Amino acid sequence: MVLERIANDDTATNYYIGNDEAGDSAFNGSIDEVMIFNRTLSQSEILALYNSQANLFNTTFKNLSLGQHNYTVYAVDQPGNRTNSGQRNFIASNVTSGIPITFLSPTPGNGSTTISNVTILANISDINTTANTSSWMDFDRTLLGYWSMDYYNATGIYDNSTWNNFATFSGGINSSNITTGIRGKGITFNGVDSYIGAGNTSSLNGIGCYILFLYG
């Protein structure tokens, strides 16, 4: 599911998965692949999150600020195999002509200079499965958190984004609650008081508008 929140709240906030801060909205069931973006996703990006083999990953950014922009394309399939393209970048400038550049055309080449309207196109060819595969992009570190539930220790879930917002087990759950998810592993909540808390780190505070994506 995709949940969108638009607000102008710059106060420190604790972020919870499976419950709210008051503890009165406990989720009963399993959750997998939790991500937070602080930008609006395009329709094609949302479709690619569900199945990028049926929906080619394709997104366009317009009127970018001049300067360097960084991005990484990720993919994960139903068995939980995941990969990423590695961080790539391009420089937006006032250049209006030049040598064509490709990642998968018309994506800018890595380290290239281009105009401020950019389309990034990636073809995800998954040889590990014929099932659905998700793909998404962390553009200029707008992926604020990604808790896939596949990487954890005795105290919580690792954040696979560049922000490293570790989420701590609370309310009686632990690594024994890890179960089979939509993509690899997921986690089960008891619907009473369990949650995993990502705290109120600077990367999650004051973001105002964000997109929350999860499988439940």
Secondary structure in CASP SS format (residue, H / E / C, confidence):
PFRMAT SS
TARGET T0000
AUTHOR 0000-0000-0000
METHOD secondary structure of the structure
MODEL  1
M C 1.00
V E 1.00
L E 1.00
E E 1.00
R E 1.00
I E 1.00
A C 1.00
N C 1.00
D C 1.00
D C 1.00
T C 1.00
A C 1.00
T C 1.00
N C 1.00
Y E 1.00
Y E 1.00
I E 1.00
G C 1.00
N C 1.00
D C 1.00
E C 1.00
A C 1.00
G C 1.00
D C 1.00
S C 1.00
A C 1.00
F C 1.00
N E 1.00
G E 1.00
S E 1.00
I E 1.00
D E 1.00
E E 1.00
V E 1.00
M E 1.00
I E 1.00
F E 1.00
N C 1.00
R C 1.00
T C 1.00
L C 1.00
S C 1.00
Q H 1.00
S H 1.00
E H 1.00
I H 1.00
L H 1.00
A H 1.00
L H 1.00
Y H 1.00
N C 1.00
S C 1.00
Q C 1.00
A C 1.00
N C 1.00
L C 1.00
F E 1.00
N E 1.00
T E 1.00
T E 1.00
F E 1.00
K C 1.00
N C 1.00
L C 1.00
S C 1.00
L C 1.00
G E 1.00
Q E 1.00
H E 1.00
N E 1.00
Y E 1.00
T E 1.00
V E 1.00
Y E 1.00
A E 1.00
V E 1.00
D E 1.00
Q C 1.00
P C 1.00
G C 1.00
N C 1.00
R E 1.00
T E 1.00
N E 1.00
S C 1.00
G C 1.00
Q C 1.00
R E 1.00
N E 1.00
F E 1.00
I E 1.00
A E 1.00
S C 1.00
N C 1.00
V C 1.00
T C 1.00
S C 1.00
G C 1.00
I C 1.00
P C 1.00
I C 1.00
T C 1.00
F C 1.00
L C 1.00
S C 1.00
P C 1.00
T C 1.00
P C 1.00
G C 1.00
N C 1.00
G C 1.00
S E 1.00
T E 1.00
T E 1.00
I C 1.00
S C 1.00
N C 1.00
V E 1.00
T E 1.00
I E 1.00
L E 1.00
A E 1.00
N C 1.00
I C 1.00
S C 1.00
D C 1.00
I C 1.00
N C 1.00
T C 1.00
T C 1.00
A C 1.00
N C 1.00
T E 1.00
S E 1.00
S E 1.00
W E 1.00
M E 1.00
D E 1.00
F E 1.00
D C 1.00
R C 1.00
T C 1.00
L E 1.00
L E 1.00
G E 1.00
Y E 1.00
W E 1.00
S C 1.00
M C 1.00
D C 1.00
Y C 1.00
Y E 1.00
N C 1.00
A C 1.00
T C 1.00
G E 1.00
I E 1.00
Y C 1.00
D C 1.00
N C 1.00
S C 1.00
T C 1.00
W C 1.00
N C 1.00
N C 1.00
F C 1.00
A E 1.00
T E 1.00
F E 1.00
S E 1.00
G C 1.00
G C 1.00
I C 1.00
N C 1.00
S H 1.00
S H 1.00
N H 1.00
I E 1.00
T E 1.00
T E 1.00
G C 1.00
I C 1.00
R C 1.00
G C 1.00
K E 1.00
G E 1.00
I E 1.00
T E 1.00
F E 1.00
N E 1.00
G C 1.00
V C 1.00
D C 1.00
S C 1.00
Y E 1.00
I E 1.00
G E 1.00
A E 1.00
G E 1.00
N C 1.00
T C 1.00
S C 1.00
S C 1.00
L C 1.00
N C 1.00
G C 1.00
I C 1.00
G C 1.00
C E 1.00
Y E 1.00
I E 1.00
L E 1.00
F E 1.00
L E 1.00
Y E 1.00
G C 1.00
END
